[in-house]
Amino acid sequence: MSLAVEHLDFGYPGKRVGQDVSFTLAAGEILCLLGPNGGGKTTLFRTALGLLAPQGGRVALDGADIAARSRTEMAQTLGYVPQAQSGYFPFAVRDIVLMGRTARLGLFATPSAHDRRVAAEALATLGVEHLAAEAYTRISGGERQLVLIARALAQEPRFLVMDEPTASLDFGNQVRVLERIRALARGGIGVLLSTHDPDHAFLCATQVAMLHGGRLARLGPPEEAITADSLKLLYGVEVRIVEIGPDADGRPRRVCIPALQGR
């Protein structure tokens, strides 16, 4: 199965944010979207999810325009993980994740034993089953992010769209979230995520798309797309790309080192 963005123009009524963006995400791949604040990443995601109508081009699942698919079918195929929020109501973590089963329930239906089992398995997959009885409002930011991913997994989607899943997390929780994302991709789920840290793309992405001025500036494997020139274009800063040796899979490992100005 594939999720394809084809010559997409996107934005809001009366305001175009981006144009002529194309990429394809296959099952088991991780496509990382890089771009500055206000560059249209979230608007692009909302359009890919069918929450905003394209202003041109289209978004397709296995070649079929998503406009022709029902909301139920979309919810069963695409899972969305927003940035972690503290929440307003102290729902138990298990109930937050169980809400993901709404996509699989009929009108006025209540969760079955199977639905509760799927939610429990999603928590276990993310390694946070011990939080099931905890109030969502009382767990850490990193734990909340993992719970939101578990909620999306409970939908049993084929693709996950993740809006800055490591934002505001400490270093340890960033690593844990990235590890889980890689594990989900190995399990066959296609992941589309955004981040402000190009090192994260080096760690987990199979493809990188760079959004600049509403257009696609680069698209390709991380080692080809992420260069000193492309990062200067995106963020306006000087950066060196340094190879520090093989990673756990034996592939060359690269990191970005900014050149700070002044003393």
Secondary structure, 3 states (H helix, E strand, C coil): CEEEEEEEEEEECCEEEEEEEEEEEECCCEEEEECCCCCCHHHHHHHHCCCCCCCEEEEEECCEEHHHCCHHHHHHHEEEECCCCCCCCCCEHHHHHHHHHHHHCCCCCCCCHHHHHHHHHHHHHCCCHHHCCCEHHHCCHHHHHHHHHHHHHHCCCCEEEECCCCCCCCHHHHHHHHHHHHHHHHCCCEEEEEECCHHHHHHHCCEEEEEECCEEEEEECHHHHCCHHHHHHHHCCCEEEEEEEECCCCCEEEEEEECCCCC
